[in-house]
Amino acid sequence: MNYQAIKVIYFNEMKRAWNTLLQTIASPVLSTCLYFVVFGGAIGGRIEEVDGVPYGSFIVPGLIMLSLLTQSISNASFGIFFPKFTGTIYEVMSAPISFFEIIIGYVGAAASKSLIIGAIILCTAGFFVDLEIQHPVWMVTFLILTCISFSLFGFIIGLWATNFEKLQLIPLLVITPLVFLGGSFYSVSMLPPVWQSITLFNPVLYLISGFRWSFFGVSDVPVVTSIIMICVFLALCLSVVWWMFKTGYRLKQ
Amino acid sequence: MPAIISIVDLCKTYDTGFQALKSVNLTIERGEILALLGPNGAGKTTLISTICGLVTPTSGTVTVDGNDIIKDYRLTRKDIGLVPQELSLGAFDKVWDTVQFSRGLFGKSPNPAYIEQLLKDLSLWDKKDNELMTLSGGMKRRVLIAKALSHEPKILFLDEPTAGVDVELRKDMWKIVNKLSDSGVTIILTTHYIEEAEEIADRVGVIAKGEVLLLEDKHTLMNKMGEKKMRIEIRENLNAIPDSLVEFDLLLDEEGSALTYMYDTNAEYTGITTLLKAVNTAGLTLRDIKTTQSSLEDIFVKLVEDDV
C-alpha cells in the first residue's frame, strides 16, 4: 500500500474544504435554520405530530440525509472531476498508486466532509428542537454508510461526467427529487395509497426511514429492509467502481 | 549494464481506431539523453504516456530497470518523473504544497530540505508561497519540472518542454537537464526544435506515423546521413556549366558565378581534388570555397518526407 499517496490525496482534498471553511460550515447551518423556520415553524405549527413525534423533531433525520446525500455527491464528484478537467489527473495516474488507493483518498475525504456537515446540522438542529437518539450506534452506522456509498456514487458521476452540465445533471434531476419524495419532510403514511406504493420504489425512502428509526424508533419500512437496501447500493457502487478500475474508464486510453 | 528501458513490439490502437504506435522497438540506455523527434501526431506522446502508465498498450511489453510496466507498475513508476506537454496545474495550490503533494503521491516521505534545494535550483524559491494561477507560463513550466523531480526519479520524461518557452528559460532548462544527466538521471525528451536535439542529446530517435524510423548516436547520425555541400565561387559569369565539368553534377546559381557540388563525407572518394583540378583546367578563377554540412533538421525533413 502506498500510504503516503493516500495521505496526501486525503489531506489535499480536506484542505479544499478548510480553505472554504465559511462556506463549508455556514452553508449547512444556514440552510438548516431556513428549513426549521419554514417547515418547523410556519408549516409545522399546523401539524401536531407525525407517528407520535413532534413535527420539528421529525424532520431532523430527513434534513440531515438531504444534506448528506447532496454534499457527498457534490464533494466526491467535484473532487475527481476537477483534476480531470484541468488535466492534473495525469500525475495521479502516473504515480505508483492503485485505483483502490486513489478511491480511499478521494472518497474517504468526501465522506469525511459529509460526516462533519452531518454533525454540524445535528448540532444546529439541537438548538431548535429537543432531540432524542434511541439507537446512537445505528444512527452513526447509517450516517457513515450513507456518506461512503453516496461519496462513491459521486465519484462515479465525477468520472463519468465529461462536462459541467453532466456533473450537475444527476444530482439535480435525480437525487434532489428522490430525496424530497423519499419522506424527508413527511411520513409515507400521509400519502394517498397509490403514491405510498410508488414511493416504495424510491431507494432514498429506505435510507431516511432507517435513519429516522435510529432517532425515534419509528419507521415507514422495516429497519432491516433499510439496512439491506443501503448495503445493496454500496455493493452496486463498489462493483461499478471495480469495473471502472478494470477498464480504466475515462481515465486511461 | 543492461538498458534502463526496453520496449518490445509496442502497439497502441486507440478506441477511435487510430493506430498511434506500430510495433515500436526501442532500447534506452542508462544515463543517456535521448531526443525523440517527430511531427505532430507521430506517436511521441503516446509512447511516453504508455511508459508512464497513462495509456494502456494494445500489445507488446515495456520494462523499466527489468520490471514490467503493467505487472510491476509500483516499481517502475516510482523511478519515473514526467513533465507533460500541457501546463496542467491546479489554480489555487501553492508552489510548495503542490511539489510536496507530488512527492507524497510517489510514496516518498516529506523531505523539506530536498524540496528547498530543488526549488532553489529551478529559481522557484522566492515563489514558493505563490498560488499557481499567479505564475507566468515559464514559471508554471518550472513548477511542472519541480513536481516531476520531487520524488528523486532515475528517469525523467520531458514532453516538449520548450514549447512556448522564451530563450532564457530554454537555456536554463538545458542547464538543468545537463546537471541532471551528470548526476546519472536518464532523460528522454521530445521536441520540435531540432537544433535542441542537436545541441543536447546523446542519441536521436525519429518517430513518424507510430514507427521509429531511426535511432542513432547523434554524431554517427550526422556523419552517416551528413551530406556536404561545397560552393565554389568564381570570378567569371557562366551561362552554362562547361562540358569538362558535366560529370560532377554541379549546380550553377542564377548569376552564373557559383557552382555547388554535393558529396558524401563518408565515401572513400569524395571527388574534391579531381573537381578542383578540373575547375582549374577549365580556366575558371576561384574567388572562394565554402562547405556546409546538412543539419539534423535537413536529415529529419528528408526522413519524414521519404516516409510520406
Contacts between the chains, C-beta under 8 A, distances in Angstrom:
chain1	res1	chain2	res2	distance
A	2	B	74	7.2
A	2	B	107	4.6
A	4	B	104	4.7
A	4	B	105	7.7
A	4	B	106	7.9
A	4	B	107	4.9
A	4	B	108	6.5
A	4	B	109	6.3
A	5	B	104	6.1
A	5	B	105	4.9
A	5	B	106	7.3
A	5	B	107	5.9
A	7	B	104	6.4
A	8	B	100	7.5
A	8	B	101	5.2
A	8	B	104	3.2
A	8	B	105	5.9
A	9	B	105	7.4
A	12	B	101	5.7
A	19	B	92	7.1
A	82	B	90	7.9
A	83	B	90	7.4
A	86	B	88	6.1
A	86	B	89	7.3
A	86	B	90	6.2
A	86	B	91	7.4
A	87	B	84	7.5
A	87	B	86	5.4
A	87	B	88	3.3
A	88	B	88	5.0
A	88	B	89	6.4
A	88	B	90	5.5
A	90	B	54	6.0
A	90	B	82	7.2
A	90	B	84	5.5
A	90	B	88	6.0
A	91	B	82	7.9
A	91	B	88	7.9
A	91	B	102	6.2
A	91	B	105	6.3
A	91	B	147	6.8
A	92	B	105	6.4
A	93	B	53	6.3
A	93	B	54	5.3
A	94	B	52	4.4
A	94	B	53	5.2
A	94	B	54	5.8
A	94	B	77	6.2
A	94	B	80	7.2
A	94	B	82	5.3
A	95	B	77	6.2
A	95	B	105	4.2
A	95	B	106	5.4
A	95	B	107	7.8
A	96	B	73	6.5
A	96	B	74	4.1
A	96	B	75	7.5
A	96	B	76	7.9
A	96	B	77	4.1
A	96	B	78	4.6
A	96	B	106	6.2
A	96	B	107	5.7
A	97	B	105	6.5
A	97	B	107	7.7
A	248	B	56	5.9
A	252	B	54	6.7
A	252	B	55	6.5
A	252	B	56	5.2
A	253	B	14	6.0
A	253	B	15	7.2
A	253	B	54	7.7
A	253	B	55	5.2
A	253	B	56	7.1
